[in-house]
Each structure stands twice: as C-alpha cells, then as structure tokens.
Amino acid sequence: MPSILTALEDRRTFVRNGVLTTAALTLGSFGRPLQGASSTEHYHLAILSDTHIPADALNEFRGFKPWENLKRIVPDIVASNPQGALINGDAARLTGEPEDYIQLKKLLEPVASHCPIYVGMGNHDDREHFNKVIQPDAATKADVTDKHVLVIEHPIVRIIQLDSLLYVDKVAGLLGKSQREWLYRVLTETSHKPTVLFVHHTLGDNDGDLLDADKMFDILRPHSQVKAVFYGHSHTYVYGWREGKHLINLPAVGYNFNDDQPVGWMNGRFHKQGVDLTLNAFGGNLNDHGKTVSLRW
C-alpha cells in the first residue's frame, strides 16, 4: 500500500514546490518541502525495496539482520540529500505486525526529517496494521477500491506507486480490476509527462508473480509517456525491457536469496531525458557497488 511519511505542513507548500501526493501520511513533525530551482530540473529519489523490518532487531535470515541493515544505510540516505525516499513493498518482515511498523517508523525518523518517504505494500505487509501505526490521511488517497495508490507529481516526471498486495504472507500479487481501470483513466485523461510506475511484484507469469501483469501491460502499451516500471519481490538486481518500457528489478535491503545478488538501495536521479540509477550495495555481491546505469527516454 503506497503511502507517504512526511511533515505536518501546508499541502499548498508541496504544490508550489512541484510535488503533489495522494495517500499521504505523517510521521511526527518531520520533513521539509523541496527547495530551490533544482527541484524543477531534476528529481532525486532514494529507492529501497524489501526492507523486511522485524519487531525484533536481532531477527536474522541468511546471515543478514534487516533491522541493522536499514539502520546502517539511513545516514547514507540522508547524506545523499534526496528530495524523496521510496520503499517499494515488503516493508515488514513476514506478516506485517504492528510492532514491525513501529520499528520501521523509528528507523526512518532521520530520513523523514529530511524529505518525504513513500512506503508501498508488498506480500509481507498488512494494510490494517500499517494504517494503525502510520495513520495515512484517507482524504488524500486515490479513488481505488480496497487499494492505496500514490501519485507523485513533479515538473519533469510523474511517479505512480501501485498496490499489488493480494494476501499477507503469500507470494502472488494482484492489481485488480478497479486499480487497472483507475490506471487506464489516469494515463488516458492526463498529460503526456514522462511517467514511471512502481509495483512490488515481479512481472512474469509464475504463480508468485503479479497475476495480472499482462493486463497491466495491455494498458501501458499504447501510452508512450510510460517510460519505466520498477519492481521488487525477487531480491534480484537486473534490468530489462518489455513493450517499449524499461524494467528495473530492485535489489533488497533486508537480505538476498542468492550470494550472486547485492544487498542495498539505489539513488535515482530523474531528469528530462531519463533517469540515472546508482547502486549502493553493502552486502552480498558488491561488484556493481557505486556503478550508475543511465536509462534514456
């Protein structure tokens, strides 16, 4: 379930500075609006996926401690000076317990004091528990039945974070008809600004993938303004291409499933011609740490 952690501030400030959000949350009194001309020339987004934060800070999987991983990278995220940060699902460890989100909220406080944070739901998240801890602003949600969808509007890019959570702690995901119809309307009725989608689930045809991925691409195919789709779920870092759209499978912050894969997060610098993506790996395969992949559109 996409959401935003940000300061308690006047919504008009966000509009003036080039960001309009839906599904807004507040985290204490943290955050600040974008500043300066650079906010209209580029959009710098810290991109994370599969943080898997547990209630127990000592919880471990494959030798990785997800709680410690996130704590370790928070200062680096702040130091990179992003205009926003995004977690693309599986924010919680396994079943999305309230205590998981309490820990997530505490760990993210330094980032939330610097910039908005957008949190999406994956198959290890629980909407009800998440809502109780993070308390999203219902008045700002997109009108999608039983789903929470986020739109970030910036002068050079529109970012849509979709909700693919189907069942908690089961692998498959689904957008569903109402969300697909909403997406169709948004892409058909709005401007042709370059648009990037985030969705948690992988986009194949296996039982654990996004079950309506083909239907989603049927919607995306005629819309040349859709430039890229980011996804997570597999804890794999790889780039691809489908029907004219860049595909980016994000690495996991919590742990990898295979030692060949990095554990880390990414800096995304969106501009008029595309996006530059820099991997910040701190575990697993470090061969691509610090390397930038530039996608053009």
C-alpha positions, 0 to 999 in steps of 0.5 A: 500500500503506497503511502507517504511519511512526511511533515505536518505542513501546508499541502499548498507548500508541496504544490508550489514546490512541484510535488503533489501526493495522494495517500499521504501520511505523517510521521511526527513533525518531520520533513521539509518541502523541496527547495530551490530551482533544482527541484524543477530540473531534476528529481532525486529519489532514494529507492529501497525495496524489501526492507523486511523490518522485524519487531525484533532487531536481532531477527536474522535470515541468511546471515543478514539482520534487516533491522541493522541493515536499514539502520546502517544505510539511513545516514547514507540516505540522508547524506545523499540529500534526496528530495524523496525516499521510496520503499517499494513493498515488503516493508515488514518482515513476514506478516506485517505486525504492528510492532514491525511498523513501529520499528520501521517508523523509528528507523526512518525518523532521520530520513523523514526529517529530511524529505518525504518517504513513500512506503508501498505494500508488498506480500509481507505487509498488512494494510490494517496494521500499517494504517494503525501505526502510520495513520495515512490521511484517507482524504488524500488517497486515490479513488481505488477500491480496497487499494492505496495508490500514490501519485507523485507529481513533479515538473519533469516526471510523474511517479505512480506507486501501485498496490499489488498486495493480494494476501499477507504472507503469500507470494502472488500479487494482484492489481485488480480490476478497479486499480487497472481501470483507475490506471487506464483513466489516469494515463488516458485523461492526463498529460503526456509527462514522462511517467514511471510506475512502481509495483512490488511484484515481479512481472512474469507469469509464475504463480508468485508473480503479479497475476495480472501483469499482462493486463497491466501491460495491455494498458501501458502499451499504447501510452508512450509517456510510460517510460519505466516500471520498477519492481521488487519481490525477487531480491534480484538486481537486473534490468530489462525491457518489455513493450517499449518500457524499461524494467528495473528489478530492485535489489533488497535491503533486508537480505538476498536469496542468492550470494550472486545478488547485492544487498542495498538501495539505489539513488535515482536521479530523474531528469528530462531525458531519463533517469540515472540509477546508482547502486549502493550495495553493502552486502552480498555481491558488491561488484556493481557497488557505486556503478550508475546505469543511465536509462534514456527516454 
